[in-house]
């Protein structure tokens, strides 16, 4: 994670349940929290985009993001 927390890209392959989703979500949350909005923005304007190959994976990532995000302000 230090690699991605420094703003670098990463690619990885691992078995289910090893924390791949958490690793990139934590990096995104860290960046969003450390760089708050400073100017006027449109309601609903995205600050991050996550793309996944299937709807099921998108739903799983969204659920994981909600769980991890509930611990932020």
PDB file of N, CA, C and O in Angstrom:
ATOM      1  N   UNK A   1       0.786  -1.201   0.000  1.00  0.00           N
ATOM      2  CA  UNK A   1       0.000   0.000   0.000  1.00  0.00           C
ATOM      3  C   UNK A   1       0.836   1.277   0.000  1.00  0.00           C
ATOM      4  O   UNK A   1       0.378   2.276  -0.556  1.00  0.00           O
ATOM      5  N   UNK A   2       2.012   1.309   0.578  1.00  0.00           N
ATOM      6  CA  UNK A   2       2.793   2.552   0.507  1.00  0.00           C
ATOM      7  C   UNK A   2       3.008   3.007  -0.936  1.00  0.00           C
ATOM      8  O   UNK A   2       3.045   4.206  -1.213  1.00  0.00           O
ATOM      9  N   UNK A   3       3.146   2.065  -1.838  1.00  0.00           N
ATOM     10  CA  UNK A   3       3.357   2.379  -3.256  1.00  0.00           C
ATOM     11  C   UNK A   3       2.175   3.172  -3.814  1.00  0.00           C
ATOM     12  O   UNK A   3       2.366   4.201  -4.462  1.00  0.00           O
ATOM     13  N   UNK A   4       0.960   2.695  -3.562  1.00  0.00           N
ATOM     14  CA  UNK A   4      -0.220   3.386  -4.078  1.00  0.00           C
ATOM     15  C   UNK A   4      -0.552   4.632  -3.269  1.00  0.00           C
ATOM     16  O   UNK A   4      -1.080   5.597  -3.821  1.00  0.00           O
ATOM     17  N   UNK A   5      -0.256   4.632  -1.980  1.00  0.00           N
ATOM     18  CA  UNK A   5      -0.493   5.829  -1.173  1.00  0.00           C
ATOM     19  C   UNK A   5       0.390   6.981  -1.628  1.00  0.00           C
ATOM     20  O   UNK A   5       0.061   8.144  -1.397  1.00  0.00           O
ATOM     21  N   UNK A   6       1.498   6.669  -2.269  1.00  0.00           N
ATOM     22  CA  UNK A   6       2.375   7.701  -2.825  1.00  0.00           C
ATOM     23  C   UNK A   6       1.908   8.164  -4.199  1.00  0.00           C
ATOM     24  O   UNK A   6       2.572   8.984  -4.833  1.00  0.00           O
ATOM     25  N   UNK A   7       0.766   7.644  -4.669  1.00  0.00           N
ATOM     26  CA  UNK A   7       0.205   8.088  -5.939  1.00  0.00           C
ATOM     27  C   UNK A   7       0.599   7.253  -7.133  1.00  0.00           C
ATOM     28  O   UNK A   7       0.290   7.613  -8.269  1.00  0.00           O
ATOM     29  N   UNK A   8       1.274   6.150  -6.900  1.00  0.00           N
ATOM     30  CA  UNK A   8       1.701   5.284  -7.997  1.00  0.00           C
ATOM     31  C   UNK A   8       0.619   4.270  -8.344  1.00  0.00           C
ATOM     32  O   UNK A   8      -0.180   3.889  -7.489  1.00  0.00           O
ATOM     33  N   UNK A   9       0.596   3.838  -9.585  1.00  0.00           N
ATOM     34  CA  UNK A   9      -0.336   2.812 -10.031  1.00  0.00           C
ATOM     35  C   UNK A   9       0.159   1.444  -9.585  1.00  0.00           C
ATOM     36  O   UNK A   9       1.348   1.240  -9.344  1.00  0.00           O
ATOM     37  N   UNK A  10      -0.780   0.517  -9.482  1.00  0.00           N
ATOM     38  CA  UNK A  10      -0.422  -0.851  -9.117  1.00  0.00           C
ATOM     39  C   UNK A  10      -1.360  -1.807  -9.836  1.00  0.00           C
ATOM     40  O   UNK A  10      -2.494  -1.457 -10.164  1.00  0.00           O
ATOM     41  N   UNK A  11      -0.881  -2.992 -10.071  1.00  0.00           N
ATOM     42  CA  UNK A  11      -1.696  -4.056 -10.633  1.00  0.00           C
ATOM     43  C   UNK A  11      -1.359  -5.315  -9.847  1.00  0.00           C
ATOM     44  O   UNK A  11      -0.203  -5.543  -9.489  1.00  0.00           O
ATOM     45  N   UNK A  12      -2.355  -6.114  -9.586  1.00  0.00           N
ATOM     46  CA  UNK A  12      -2.095  -7.302  -8.797  1.00  0.00           C
ATOM     47  C   UNK A  12      -3.077  -8.406  -9.114  1.00  0.00           C
ATOM     48  O   UNK A  12      -4.131  -8.184  -9.711  1.00  0.00           O
ATOM     49  N   UNK A  13      -2.707  -9.589  -8.704  1.00  0.00           N
ATOM     50  CA  UNK A  13      -3.549 -10.761  -8.906  1.00  0.00           C
ATOM     51  C   UNK A  13      -3.436 -11.601  -7.644  1.00  0.00           C
ATOM     52  O   UNK A  13      -2.335 -11.933  -7.205  1.00  0.00           O
ATOM     53  N   UNK A  14      -4.573 -11.942  -7.068  1.00  0.00           N
ATOM     54  CA  UNK A  14      -4.566 -12.747  -5.851  1.00  0.00           C
ATOM     55  C   UNK A  14      -5.913 -13.440  -5.712  1.00  0.00           C
ATOM     56  O   UNK A  14      -6.876 -13.104  -6.401  1.00  0.00           O
ATOM     57  N   UNK A  15      -5.963 -14.399  -4.820  1.00  0.00           N
ATOM     58  CA  UNK A  15      -7.187 -15.155  -4.607  1.00  0.00           C
ATOM     59  C   UNK A  15      -8.239 -14.296  -3.915  1.00  0.00           C
ATOM     60  O   UNK A  15      -7.929 -13.256  -3.334  1.00  0.00           O
ATOM     61  N   UNK A  16      -9.480 -14.748  -3.986  1.00  0.00           N
ATOM     62  CA  UNK A  16     -10.599 -14.080  -3.335  1.00  0.00           C
ATOM     63  C   UNK A  16     -10.354 -13.992  -1.832  1.00  0.00           C
ATOM     64  O   UNK A  16      -9.871 -14.934  -1.203  1.00  0.00           O
ATOM     65  N   UNK A  17     -10.704 -12.823  -1.271  1.00  0.00           N
ATOM     66  CA  UNK A  17     -10.606 -12.652   0.172  1.00  0.00           C
ATOM     67  C   UNK A  17      -9.260 -12.194   0.679  1.00  0.00           C
ATOM     68  O   UNK A  17      -9.009 -12.235   1.883  1.00  0.00           O
ATOM     69  N   UNK A  18      -8.384 -11.757  -0.216  1.00  0.00           N
ATOM     70  CA  UNK A  18      -7.043 -11.355   0.214  1.00  0.00           C
ATOM     71  C   UNK A  18      -6.902  -9.854   0.424  1.00  0.00           C
ATOM     72  O   UNK A  18      -5.834  -9.396   0.830  1.00  0.00           O
ATOM     73  N   UNK A  19      -7.946  -9.075   0.160  1.00  0.00           N
ATOM     74  CA  UNK A  19      -7.913  -7.643   0.435  1.00  0.00           C
ATOM     75  C   UNK A  19      -7.590  -6.739  -0.733  1.00  0.00           C
ATOM     76  O   UNK A  19      -7.229  -5.579  -0.536  1.00  0.00           O
ATOM     77  N   UNK A  20      -7.714  -7.252  -1.953  1.00  0.00           N
ATOM     78  CA  UNK A  20      -7.410  -6.417  -3.132  1.00  0.00           C
ATOM     79  C   UNK A  20      -8.319  -5.190  -3.181  1.00  0.00           C
ATOM     80  O   UNK A  20      -7.848  -4.070  -3.378  1.00  0.00           O
ATOM     81  N   UNK A  21      -9.609  -5.405  -3.004  1.00  0.00           N
ATOM     82  CA  UNK A  21     -10.557  -4.291  -3.070  1.00  0.00           C
ATOM     83  C   UNK A  21     -10.284  -3.292  -1.958  1.00  0.00           C
ATOM     84  O   UNK A  21     -10.265  -2.086  -2.203  1.00  0.00           O
ATOM     85  N   UNK A  22     -10.073  -3.769  -0.752  1.00  0.00           N
ATOM     86  CA  UNK A  22      -9.781  -2.869   0.373  1.00  0.00           C
ATOM     87  C   UNK A  22      -8.519  -2.065   0.111  1.00  0.00           C
ATOM     88  O   UNK A  22      -8.457  -0.886   0.459  1.00  0.00           O
ATOM     89  N   UNK A  23      -7.523  -2.675  -0.489  1.00  0.00           N
ATOM     90  CA  UNK A  23      -6.259  -1.970  -0.743  1.00  0.00           C
ATOM     91  C   UNK A  23      -6.467  -0.759  -1.641  1.00  0.00           C
ATOM     92  O   UNK A  23      -5.926   0.310  -1.355  1.00  0.00           O
ATOM     93  N   UNK A  24      -7.238  -0.894  -2.722  1.00  0.00           N
ATOM     94  CA  UNK A  24      -7.404   0.278  -3.584  1.00  0.00           C
ATOM     95  C   UNK A  24      -8.456   1.240  -3.036  1.00  0.00           C
ATOM     96  O   UNK A  24      -8.358   2.445  -3.270  1.00  0.00           O
ATOM     97  N   UNK A  25      -9.468   0.733  -2.307  1.00  0.00           N
ATOM     98  CA  UNK A  25     -10.452   1.641  -1.718  1.00  0.00           C
ATOM     99  C   UNK A  25      -9.826   2.497  -0.621  1.00  0.00           C
ATOM    100  O   UNK A  25     -10.112   3.691  -0.530  1.00  0.00           O
ATOM    101  N   UNK A  26      -8.983   1.904   0.203  1.00  0.00           N
ATOM    102  CA  UNK A  26      -8.312   2.667   1.261  1.00  0.00           C
ATOM    103  C   UNK A  26      -7.434   3.745   0.648  1.00  0.00           C
ATOM    104  O   UNK A  26      -7.372   4.862   1.161  1.00  0.00           O
ATOM    105  N   UNK A  27      -6.758   3.420  -0.442  1.00  0.00           N
ATOM    106  CA  UNK A  27      -5.926   4.409  -1.133  1.00  0.00           C
ATOM    107  C   UNK A  27      -6.782   5.559  -1.664  1.00  0.00           C
ATOM    108  O   UNK A  27      -6.396   6.722  -1.548  1.00  0.00           O
ATOM    109  N   UNK A  28      -7.936   5.242  -2.242  1.00  0.00           N
ATOM    110  CA  UNK A  28      -8.837   6.282  -2.754  1.00  0.00           C
ATOM    111  C   UNK A  28      -9.359   7.144  -1.609  1.00  0.00           C
ATOM    112  O   UNK A  28      -9.325   8.371  -1.694  1.00  0.00           O
ATOM    113  N   UNK A  29      -9.843   6.510  -0.534  1.00  0.00           N
ATOM    114  CA  UNK A  29     -10.347   7.274   0.611  1.00  0.00           C
ATOM    115  C   UNK A  29      -9.256   8.168   1.192  1.00  0.00           C
ATOM    116  O   UNK A  29      -9.513   9.322   1.535  1.00  0.00           O
ATOM    117  N   UNK A  30      -8.055   7.645   1.300  1.00  0.00           N
ATOM    118  CA  UNK A  30      -6.931   8.426   1.824  1.00  0.00           C
ATOM    119  C   UNK A  30      -6.706   9.677   0.978  1.00  0.00           C
ATOM    120  O   UNK A  30      -6.530  10.771   1.513  1.00  0.00           O
ATOM    121  N   UNK A  31      -6.712   9.513  -0.326  1.00  0.00           N
ATOM    122  CA  UNK A  31      -6.491  10.651  -1.220  1.00  0.00           C
ATOM    123  C   UNK A  31      -7.640  11.660  -1.123  1.00  0.00           C
ATOM    124  O   UNK A  31      -7.399  12.866  -1.077  1.00  0.00           O
ATOM    125  N   UNK A  32      -8.872  11.182  -1.091  1.00  0.00           N
ATOM    126  CA  UNK A  32     -10.024  12.080  -1.001  1.00  0.00           C
ATOM    127  C   UNK A  32     -10.031  12.855   0.315  1.00  0.00           C
ATOM    128  O   UNK A  32     -10.333  14.048   0.335  1.00  0.00           O
ATOM    129  N   UNK A  33      -9.700  12.177   1.409  1.00  0.00           N
ATOM    130  CA  UNK A  33      -9.713  12.833   2.715  1.00  0.00           C
ATOM    131  C   UNK A  33      -8.553  13.807   2.885  1.00  0.00           C
ATOM    132  O   UNK A  33      -8.688  14.814   3.579  1.00  0.00           O
ATOM    133  N   UNK A  34      -7.420  13.518   2.260  1.00  0.00           N
ATOM    134  CA  UNK A  34      -6.254  14.399   2.379  1.00  0.00           C
ATOM    135  C   UNK A  34      -6.264  15.550   1.386  1.00  0.00           C
ATOM    136  O   UNK A  34      -5.443  16.461   1.486  1.00  0.00           O
ATOM    137  N   UNK A  35      -7.181  15.519   0.432  1.00  0.00           N
ATOM    138  CA  UNK A  35      -7.305  16.593  -0.558  1.00  0.00           C
ATOM    139  C   UNK A  35      -8.768  17.020  -0.642  1.00  0.00           C
ATOM    140  O   UNK A  35      -9.462  16.683  -1.602  1.00  0.00           O
ATOM    141  N   UNK A  36      -9.241  17.770   0.374  1.00  0.00           N
ATOM    142  CA  UNK A  36     -10.651  18.173   0.383  1.00  0.00           C
ATOM    143  C   UNK A  36     -10.993  19.110  -0.770  1.00  0.00           C
ATOM    144  O   UNK A  36     -10.115  19.720  -1.380  1.00  0.00           O
ATOM    145  N   UNK A  37     -12.268  19.206  -1.047  1.00  0.00           N
ATOM    146  CA  UNK A  37     -12.763  20.077  -2.115  1.00  0.00           C
ATOM    147  C   UNK A  37     -12.493  21.527  -1.726  1.00  0.00           C
ATOM    148  O   UNK A  37     -12.848  21.955  -0.628  1.00  0.00           O
ATOM    149  N   UNK A  38     -11.873  22.273  -2.614  1.00  0.00           N
ATOM    150  CA  UNK A  38     -11.535  23.666  -2.320  1.00  0.00           C
ATOM    151  C   UNK A  38     -12.357  24.660  -3.126  1.00  0.00           C
ATOM    152  O   UNK A  38     -12.443  25.830  -2.752  1.00  0.00           O
ATOM    153  N   UNK A  39     -12.951  24.227  -4.203  1.00  0.00           N
ATOM    154  CA  UNK A  39     -13.721  25.141  -5.044  1.00  0.00           C
ATOM    155  C   UNK A  39     -15.160  24.699  -5.162  1.00  0.00           C
ATOM    156  O   UNK A  39     -15.572  23.701  -4.570  1.00  0.00           O
ATOM    157  N   UNK A  40     -15.914  25.451  -5.930  1.00  0.00           N
ATOM    158  CA  UNK A  40     -17.310  25.113  -6.158  1.00  0.00           C
ATOM    159  C   UNK A  40     -17.397  23.896  -7.074  1.00  0.00           C
ATOM    160  O   UNK A  40     -16.685  23.804  -8.073  1.00  0.00           O
ATOM    161  N   UNK A  41     -18.274  22.970  -6.721  1.00  0.00           N
ATOM    162  CA  UNK A  41     -18.455  21.763  -7.516  1.00  0.00           C
ATOM    163  C   UNK A  41     -19.942  21.539  -7.743  1.00  0.00           C
ATOM    164  O   UNK A  41     -20.780  22.045  -6.998  1.00  0.00           O
ATOM    165  N   UNK A  42     -20.253  20.785  -8.767  1.00  0.00           N
ATOM    166  CA  UNK A  42     -21.634  20.416  -9.050  1.00  0.00           C
ATOM    167  C   UNK A  42     -22.058  19.286  -8.118  1.00  0.00           C
ATOM    168  O   UNK A  42     -21.245  18.433  -7.764  1.00  0.00           O
ATOM    169  N   UNK A  43     -23.317  19.279  -7.722  1.00  0.00           N
ATOM    170  CA  UNK A  43     -23.851  18.220  -6.889  1.00  0.00           C
ATOM    171  C   UNK A  43     -23.679  16.880  -7.602  1.00  0.00           C
ATOM    172  O   UNK A  43     -24.094  16.735  -8.752  1.00  0.00           O
ATOM    173  N   UNK A  44     -23.084  15.924  -6.947  1.00  0.00           N
ATOM    174  CA  UNK A  44     -22.886  14.607  -7.526  1.00  0.00           C
ATOM    175  C   UNK A  44     -21.682  14.476  -8.432  1.00  0.00           C
ATOM    176  O   UNK A  44     -21.485  13.430  -9.050  1.00  0.00           O
ATOM    177  N   UNK A  45     -20.868  15.525  -8.523  1.00  0.00           N
ATOM    178  CA  UNK A  45     -19.678  15.474  -9.381  1.00  0.00           C
ATOM    179  C   UNK A  45     -18.677  14.468  -8.799  1.00  0.00           C
ATOM    180  O   UNK A  45     -18.294  14.594  -7.636  1.00  0.00           O
ATOM    181  N   UNK A  46     -18.253  13.483  -9.577  1.00  0.00           N
ATOM    182  CA  UNK A  46     -17.365  12.442  -9.048  1.00  0.00           C
ATOM    183  C   UNK A  46     -15.950  12.944  -8.781  1.00  0.00           C
ATOM    184  O   UNK A  46     -15.448  13.836  -9.465  1.00  0.00           O
ATOM    185  N   UNK A  47     -15.327  12.354  -7.776  1.00  0.00           N
ATOM    186  CA  UNK A  47     -13.918  12.631  -7.494  1.00  0.00           C
ATOM    187  C   UNK A  47     -13.072  11.388  -7.738  1.00  0.00           C
ATOM    188  O   UNK A  47     -11.843  11.455  -7.732  1.00  0.00           O
ATOM    189  N   UNK A  48     -13.729  10.266  -7.951  1.00  0.00           N
ATOM    190  CA  UNK A  48     -13.029   9.019  -8.266  1.00  0.00           C
ATOM    191  C   UNK A  48     -13.966   8.166  -9.111  1.00  0.00           C
ATOM    192  O   UNK A  48     -15.185   8.215  -8.944  1.00  0.00           O
ATOM    193  N   UNK A  49     -13.397   7.395 -10.005  1.00  0.00           N
ATOM    194  CA  UNK A  49     -14.180   6.487 -10.840  1.00  0.00           C
ATOM    195  C   UNK A  49     -13.556   5.100 -10.726  1.00  0.00           C
ATOM    196  O   UNK A  49     -12.350   4.930 -10.904  1.00  0.00           O
ATOM    197  N   UNK A  50     -14.386   4.128 -10.430  1.00  0.00           N
ATOM    198  CA  UNK A  50     -13.941   2.737 -10.343  1.00  0.00           C
ATOM    199  C   UNK A  50     -14.655   1.969 -11.447  1.00  0.00           C
ATOM    200  O   UNK A  50     -15.880   2.029 -11.557  1.00  0.00           O
ATOM    201  N   UNK A  51     -13.904   1.261 -12.251  1.00  0.00           N
ATOM    202  CA  UNK A  51     -14.466   0.498 -13.363  1.00  0.00           C
ATOM    203  C   UNK A  51     -14.208  -0.985 -13.113  1.00  0.00           C
ATOM    204  O   UNK A  51     -13.093  -1.379 -12.769  1.00  0.00           O
ATOM    205  N   UNK A  52     -15.234  -1.796 -13.285  1.00  0.00           N
ATOM    206  CA  UNK A  52     -15.109  -3.238 -13.102  1.00  0.00           C
ATOM    207  C   UNK A  52     -15.774  -3.939 -14.284  1.00  0.00           C
ATOM    208  O   UNK A  52     -16.661  -3.367 -14.918  1.00  0.00           O
ATOM    209  N   UNK A  53     -15.358  -5.173 -14.588  1.00  0.00           N
ATOM    210  CA  UNK A  53     -15.847  -5.855 -15.792  1.00  0.00           C
ATOM    211  C   UNK A  53     -17.269  -6.402 -15.717  1.00  0.00           C
ATOM    212  O   UNK A  53     -17.868  -6.682 -16.756  1.00  0.00           O
ATOM    213  N   UNK A  54     -17.827  -6.562 -14.512  1.00  0.00           N
ATOM    214  CA  UNK A  54     -19.183  -7.107 -14.412  1.00  0.00           C
ATOM    215  C   UNK A  54     -20.006  -6.305 -13.414  1.00  0.00           C
ATOM    216  O   UNK A  54     -19.466  -5.672 -12.506  1.00  0.00           O
ATOM    217  N   UNK A  55     -21.320  -6.344 -13.597  1.00  0.00           N
ATOM    218  CA  UNK A  55     -22.217  -5.646 -12.678  1.00  0.00           C
ATOM    219  C   UNK A  55     -22.085  -6.215 -11.269  1.00  0.00           C
ATOM    220  O   UNK A  55     -22.101  -5.465 -10.294  1.00  0.00           O
ATOM    221  N   UNK A  56     -21.956  -7.522 -11.158  1.00  0.00           N
ATOM    222  CA  UNK A  56     -21.842  -8.164  -9.856  1.00  0.00           C
ATOM    223  C   UNK A  56     -20.609  -7.663  -9.104  1.00  0.00           C
ATOM    224  O   UNK A  56     -20.669  -7.411  -7.900  1.00  0.00           O
ATOM    225  N   UNK A  57     -19.504  -7.521  -9.814  1.00  0.00           N
ATOM    226  CA  UNK A  57     -18.289  -7.018  -9.180  1.00  0.00           C
ATOM    227  C   UNK A  57     -18.452  -5.552  -8.780  1.00  0.00           C
ATOM    228  O   UNK A  57     -17.970  -5.138  -7.725  1.00  0.00           O
ATOM    229  N   UNK A  58     -19.126  -4.773  -9.614  1.00  0.00           N
ATOM    230  CA  UNK A  58     -19.398  -3.369  -9.279  1.00  0.00           C
ATOM    231  C   UNK A  58     -20.219  -3.294  -7.994  1.00  0.00           C
ATOM    232  O   UNK A  58     -19.920  -2.483  -7.117  1.00  0.00           O
ATOM    233  N   UNK A  59     -21.240  -4.123  -7.876  1.00  0.00           N
ATOM    234  CA  UNK A  59     -22.081  -4.125  -6.678  1.00  0.00           C
ATOM    235  C   UNK A  59     -21.281  -4.536  -5.447  1.00  0.00           C
ATOM    236  O   UNK A  59     -21.476  -3.973  -4.370  1.00  0.00           O
ATOM    237  N   UNK A  60     -20.388  -5.504  -5.591  1.00  0.00           N
ATOM    238  CA  UNK A  60     -19.546  -5.946  -4.480  1.00  0.00           C
ATOM    239  C   UNK A  60     -18.603  -4.823  -4.048  1.00  0.00           C
ATOM    240  O   UNK A  60     -18.436  -4.578  -2.853  1.00  0.00           O
ATOM    241  N   UNK A  61     -17.991  -4.145  -5.011  1.00  0.00           N
ATOM    242  CA  UNK A  61     -17.079  -3.040  -4.705  1.00  0.00           C
ATOM    243  C   UNK A  61     -17.844  -1.903  -4.028  1.00  0.00           C
ATOM    244  O   UNK A  61     -17.347  -1.313  -3.068  1.00  0.00           O
ATOM    245  N   UNK A  62     -19.041  -1.591  -4.513  1.00  0.00           N
ATOM    246  CA  UNK A  62     -19.858  -0.533  -3.907  1.00  0.00           C
ATOM    247  C   UNK A  62     -20.191  -0.866  -2.456  1.00  0.00           C
ATOM    248  O   UNK A  62     -20.134   0.002  -1.585  1.00  0.00           O
ATOM    249  N   UNK A  63     -20.537  -2.117  -2.203  1.00  0.00           N
ATOM    250  CA  UNK A  63     -20.838  -2.552  -0.842  1.00  0.00           C
ATOM    251  C   UNK A  63     -19.606  -2.430   0.052  1.00  0.00           C
ATOM    252  O   UNK A  63     -19.697  -1.938   1.177  1.00  0.00           O
ATOM    253  N   UNK A  64     -18.465  -2.875  -0.447  1.00  0.00           N
ATOM    254  CA  UNK A  64     -17.220  -2.769   0.320  1.00  0.00           C
ATOM    255  C   UNK A  64     -16.873  -1.308   0.594  1.00  0.00           C
ATOM    256  O   UNK A  64     -16.419  -0.974   1.688  1.00  0.00           O
ATOM    257  N   UNK A  65     -17.082  -0.439  -0.391  1.00  0.00           N
ATOM    258  CA  UNK A  65     -16.785   0.986  -0.227  1.00  0.00           C
ATOM    259  C   UNK A  65     -17.685   1.603   0.845  1.00  0.00           C
ATOM    260  O   UNK A  65     -17.227   2.413   1.651  1.00  0.00           O
ATOM    261  N   UNK A  66     -18.950   1.226   0.855  1.00  0.00           N
ATOM    262  CA  UNK A  66     -19.860   1.740   1.881  1.00  0.00           C
ATOM    263  C   UNK A  66     -19.419   1.290   3.266  1.00  0.00           C
ATOM    264  O   UNK A  66     -19.445   2.078   4.211  1.00  0.00           O
ATOM    265  N   UNK A  67     -19.014   0.032   3.393  1.00  0.00           N
ATOM    266  CA  UNK A  67     -18.555  -0.483   4.686  1.00  0.00           C
ATOM    267  C   UNK A  67     -17.293   0.242   5.160  1.00  0.00           C
ATOM    268  O   UNK A  67     -17.219   0.667   6.313  1.00  0.00           O
ATOM    269  N   UNK A  68     -16.316   0.381   4.288  1.00  0.00           N
ATOM    270  CA  UNK A  68     -15.077   1.067   4.666  1.00  0.00           C
ATOM    271  C   UNK A  68     -15.309   2.558   4.888  1.00  0.00           C
ATOM    272  O   UNK A  68     -14.709   3.151   5.785  1.00  0.00           O
ATOM    273  N   UNK A  69     -16.162   3.162   4.088  1.00  0.00           N
ATOM    274  CA  UNK A  69     -16.404   4.591   4.167  1.00  0.00           C
ATOM    275  C   UNK A  69     -17.168   5.030   5.399  1.00  0.00           C
ATOM    276  O   UNK A  69     -17.128   6.205   5.763  1.00  0.00           O
ATOM    277  N   UNK A  70     -17.857   4.116   6.044  1.00  0.00           N
ATOM    278  CA  UNK A  70     -18.628   4.516   7.224  1.00  0.00           C
ATOM    279  C   UNK A  70     -17.735   4.904   8.391  1.00  0.00           C
ATOM    280  O   UNK A  70     -18.213   5.479   9.368  1.00  0.00           O
ATOM    281  N   UNK A  71     -16.451   4.600   8.306  1.00  0.00           N
ATOM    282  CA  UNK A  71     -15.512   4.964   9.362  1.00  0.00           C
ATOM    283  C   UNK A  71     -14.823   6.300   9.095  1.00  0.00           C
ATOM    284  O   UNK A  71     -13.926   6.692   9.840  1.00  0.00           O
ATOM    285  N   UNK A  72     -15.234   6.998   8.043  1.00  0.00           N
ATOM    286  CA  UNK A  72     -14.663   8.312   7.735  1.00  0.00           C
ATOM    287  C   UNK A  72     -15.651   9.389   8.161  1.00  0.00           C
ATOM    288  O   UNK A  72     -16.823   9.106   8.412  1.00  0.00           O
ATOM    289  N   UNK A  73     -15.176  10.604   8.239  1.00  0.00           N
ATOM    290  CA  UNK A  73     -16.059  11.720   8.638  1.00  0.00           C
ATOM    291  C   UNK A  73     -16.910  12.156   7.488  1.00  0.00           C
ATOM    292  O   UNK A  73     -17.712  13.079   7.628  1.00  0.00           O
TER     293      UNK A  73
END
